[in-house]
């Protein structure tokens, strides 16, 4: 669809969801506030923000400038940048709820829904970077949530969060997202999965990297939730090299896990969610993460 059709469809979808659910998750104003008849609505603010992300504008400043230059005829009540950003920050919880609603709208293939056996899934995480390198030591943004951690795949120390993703495997396609979880950068991926993600599901065969290789956890996940964890093998204490069968196993698991890397690459290309260096508050961080997740899910569904 062209940009005008996308904008109209996005506005109508958000307006419908706002009346049904989102209005209850927006920060309310004081009863003494003087409302202006020409004031821009919450639905319009959300539409502009998500549309700007889908048009590859990477931060709120770029989105506002794009709307101010090209969408004034569509949104004549567009306020100043400061007020626009303030309104978005007040709707951080609405963006979180919007992401959850859109995820539940994803249609699963019939063969997955009708299956009585374990369903294949993949688990992994990606960094949300507020500061990296030497700047990560003194970073103070969202201290209550974010901290310093290391991304092994990028060999990078950073201050920020992790976005954990559990997706169902679909042949020759990206995995369908069924669960997202946000943790601090230093959190252990295996602990997050077994304590916060796995208890929400049953009857899965989950492929993961070697950090999920914990025999005790694998046993009780199988017994309690019928979740068969299939991680890459890692060397035991004193083992210098992986054996041939371990290398073959890791190759097989890596091939099964490859689609989740494609999903992360897709969502980063679509929304630039990974770099949050311009975020300056906890509210802004939630807005950044869930706004971009909502935009990606919208493009995935529609």
ABEGO torsion letter per residue (X at the ends): XBAAAAAAAAAAAAAAAAAAAAAAABBBBBAABBBBAABBBAAAAAAAAAAAAAAGBABAAAAAAAAAAAAAAABAABBBAAAAAAAAAAAAAAAAAAAAAAAAABBBBAAAAABABBBBBBBBBBBBBABBEAAAAABABGAAABBBBBBAAAGBBBBEBBBBBBBBBBBGBBBBBABBBBBBAABBAAAAAAAAAAAABBGBBBBBBAAABBAAAAAAAAAAAGBBBBBBBBBBBGBABBBAAAAAAAAAAAAAAAAAAAAAAAAAAAAGAABAAABABAAAAAAAAAAAAAAAAAAAAX
